[in-house]
Amino acid sequence: MKDLNEFLGFGIIVIAIILIVFIIARYTYLLKKMMIDKGVYLDQKTTKFKYLDVGCIVFGLGIGLFVSSIFTTMDLLEDTMDLLVWGTILVFGAAGLIVAHFIRKRLEK
């Protein structure tokens, strides 16, 4: 029974991720199609640094994982350790997004 619950939980998460990606891709396609139909020119500056945000977020998450590994070596309660690990990962991921914003602003000048 436990395996079935884990399988269903995993399946629901995978289906949710696939639906989110599909909805975002469909929305982006329809938006670009509508802009082309109206004759709006898409400026290349918006797509110039296409993967900067993703790269900085992933880099921040990696640093967060590295820093959070320090908490796993400490003698803490399991709930406290989980909170510190996830908090550290999220904080460094958000810091990566903020760094990407400032890099984008500097490079667009």
C-alpha positions in Angstrom: 0.0 0.0 0.0 2.9 2.4 0.8 4.5 1.7 -2.6 1.2 2.5 -4.3 0.9 5.8 -2.5 4.5 6.7 -3.4 3.8 5.8 -7.0 0.7 7.8 -7.2 2.4 10.8 -5.5 5.3 10.6 -8.0 2.9 10.3 -10.9 0.8 13.3 -9.8 4.0 15.4 -9.5 5.2 14.3 -12.9 1.8 15.0 -14.5 1.6 18.4 -12.8 5.1 19.4 -14.1 4.2 18.3 -17.7 1.0 20.3 -17.6 2.8 23.4 -16.3 5.4 23.2 -19.1 2.6 22.6 -21.7 0.6 25.6 -20.5 3.6 27.9 -20.5 4.7 26.7 -23.9 1.2 27.1 -25.3 0.8 30.6 -23.8 4.2 31.7 -25.2 3.3 30.3 -28.7 -0.1 32.0 -28.7 1.4 35.3 -27.5 4.1 35.3 -30.2 1.5 34.4 -32.8 -0.7 37.2 -31.8 2.2 39.7 -31.8 3.2 38.6 -35.3 -0.4 38.9 -36.5 -0.6 42.5 -35.2 2.8 43.4 -36.7 4.6 43.9 -33.5 8.4 43.5 -33.8 9.9 41.4 -31.0 13.0 43.1 -29.8 16.0 40.8 -29.7 17.2 42.4 -26.4 14.6 40.3 -24.5 15.9 37.1 -25.9 19.6 38.0 -25.8 20.2 36.7 -22.4 17.8 33.8 -22.6 19.4 31.4 -20.2 21.0 33.8 -17.8 18.2 33.5 -15.2 18.2 29.7 -15.4 22.0 29.5 -15.1 22.1 31.9 -12.1 19.3 30.1 -10.3 20.9 26.7 -10.9 24.2 28.0 -9.7 22.6 29.5 -6.6 20.8 26.2 -5.9 24.2 24.4 -6.2 25.8 26.7 -3.8 22.8 26.3 -1.5 23.2 22.5 -1.6 26.8 22.8 -0.9 26.2 25.1 2.1 23.3 23.0 3.4 25.6 20.0 3.5 27.2 21.6 6.5 23.9 21.3 8.4 23.8 17.5 7.8 27.1 17.1 9.7 25.8 18.9 12.8 24.0 17.1 15.6 20.5 18.6 15.1 17.0 17.4 15.4 15.7 16.0 12.1 13.0 18.7 11.7 15.5 21.5 12.4 18.0 20.1 10.0 15.3 19.7 7.2 14.2 23.3 7.8 17.8 24.6 7.6 18.6 22.6 4.5 15.6 23.6 2.5 15.8 27.2 3.7 19.4 27.5 2.7 18.7 26.0 -0.8 15.7 28.4 -1.3 17.6 31.5 -0.1 20.6 30.8 -2.4 18.3 30.1 -5.3 16.6 33.4 -4.8 20.0 35.1 -4.4 20.9 33.6 -7.8 17.7 35.2 -9.3 18.6 38.5 -7.8 22.2 38.3 -9.2 20.8 37.4 -12.6 18.6 40.6 -12.5 21.6 42.8 -11.8 23.8 41.1 -14.4 21.0 41.6 -17.0 20.6 45.3 -16.1 24.4 45.8 -16.4 24.7 44.0 -19.7 21.8 45.7 -21.3 23.3 49.2 -20.9 
